[in-house]
Amino acid sequence: MILLIAFLLATPPDFSSASNLAVLAGDGGMAENSIALSGSRAVMAVIKKNEPRAIGIFVSSDAGTTWSSAPDREMSIGGKTYAYAWDPWLAVLDDGSFGLTYLASTGTQPALGDMVIAYERSVDGVTWSSPVVMDTTPAPTSPIDKPTLTADRARGTVYLIWTRYTPAGQNSSFLAQNVVAASTDRGATWGQPRTIANAVREGFGQLAVTADGTLVFTAADTSRNAYVARVSTDGGATFSDSVVIGTGGLKFFFPSGLFASWMQNVVAFRGDLYCVYPVWDGIFFTRSRDGGQTWSAPLHLAGRIGNAVRPSIAVDEATGSIIVSWIDCHDDPTGTLYRLYAAQSDDGGTTFSTPLAFSPPFPAGADIGDYNGLVVVRKGTGLTAFSSTGGYLTAARLVLTPPPPRRRAARH
């Protein structure tokens, strides 16, 4: 109820002076987005706090220059009616269509009802297939959380991973089982889920696939206050022991009361892997050139003492150019007004451009979601989105002109 009141009392931000920004949720109530781009068609999926609480969908046919909302979708999944959906994640499949996964609950809030992980597919982002149920859990037993999709388009395989928690719940001592399921028919049918890591304190997992088909699972390990990676060379049948990607304060609060969740973002380009992650000391970048077995010394991109959050990373599949975006309040002494920032690397993450601000200041003191999406349209141009206090979802076009390199990371 407190969260809903915060959304209702907030006012829309004034972005009229920023031609690169478009407020998509004029009435507020939307946060936590995922974006996918196939050709010139972009699709965005987002949590909707207002009725109906199905995952909201926005579609662009001009690579994010303009957006329109898709019709509200039914919330009947597997013959049961659900009241609330969240944690959307999109991926582009091998035929250029879009895969979508999300969580849904029979309660108006996640913890109040039976939960399910669903998967849908769409050719155009407007019309979607009937949901395929991937996992379920009845209230109030062990919850399921954070489903994410990764497509190996070269091999026509799509992977879905998620976390199953013990009844202890999502706290400092939680135990989790991370699982992966694979589909070779674009999500019409799925193989039996397999365990990635069992009875460990790893959550918010993501999967990346290198050019040779190696699967690299990354997650936040709260027992070590670290981000870790596990590798599979047999299509997800088995995974290696974890290796540390980066360390730091994974869980922290801001003066405004904004909670900084521990959530890394990882992508693959040919044989390389690129990862950004937030900690108390800022946002860091690291890369692996051996399929996730070892990682470079972390490169500090932005932020100090918890003033930069929600990092996202994307790579141009044609050139390998990297864009990283995040929101940051370092120039506001009250710690309550944020800006959207981004930086670019044209040398595989060896150096990054000086971060540029792509929005006027906006408030972000209430819930703004655990992550924001990001895609590269072409070298130097990206699409992302963010929500201000009140859930005023805003799409942003990022145009970066690389200045001279700012800094070099050790071992890069």
SULBEL-V213783 format. One record per residue. OMEGA is omega in whole degrees, 0 to 359 (999 if undefined). Layout:
omega = <OMEGA:OMEGA>
//
This chain:
omega = <179:180:181:179:179:178:186:183:182:178:182:176:178:179:184:181:184:183:181:184:176:178:183:180:183:178:180:175:178:180:176:187:172:183:175:183:178:188:177:181:177:177:177:176:188:173:175:178:182:179:347:188:171:175:177:181:171:185:175:177:181:175:173:176:175:182:172:180:175:179:175:184:178:179:174:184:179:179:180:180:181:188:188:179:181:181:178:176:183:172:174:184:188:179:180:177:185:171:181:171:181:174:175:181:175:176:179:170:188:188:188:184:174:184:180:168:182:177:177:179:180:176:186:182:181:179:185:177:174:183:171:181:183:180:179:172:180:174:0:182:187:179:172:190:167:171:176:183:173:181:169:187:179:184:178:181:174:182:174:177:176:184:171:181:173:178:179:175:186:177:187:182:185:170:185:171:177:185:178:173:183:177:177:178:175:173:176:176:184:173:179:177:180:183:172:179:187:174:178:180:178:181:180:185:173:183:173:181:178:185:181:177:177:177:179:180:175:182:174:179:184:179:179:184:187:168:187:177:173:189:173:176:181:176:178:178:177:177:180:168:184:171:183:174:181:183:178:177:185:186:183:181:179:176:181:182:178:180:179:182:178:178:177:176:186:176:178:172:185:182:183:175:180:183:169:180:178:169:181:183:176:177:186:177:173:181:176:178:179:175:176:181:175:184:182:175:184:177:181:180:185:170:172:176:171:182:177:185:174:178:174:181:176:183:175:185:180:187:184:177:186:170:174:177:179:171:195:178:188:182:177:183:179:180:182:180:185:170:172:179:175:176:186:173:177:181:176:178:176:176:176:175:175:182:178:176:182:176:166:178:176:180:179:184:177:182:179:181:182:183:174:180:178:173:174:177:174:182:178:181:180:175:174:177:179:178:173:175:184:176:177:182:183:175:183:174:183:175:185:172:188:170:178:181:183:183:180:180:177:178:176:999>
//
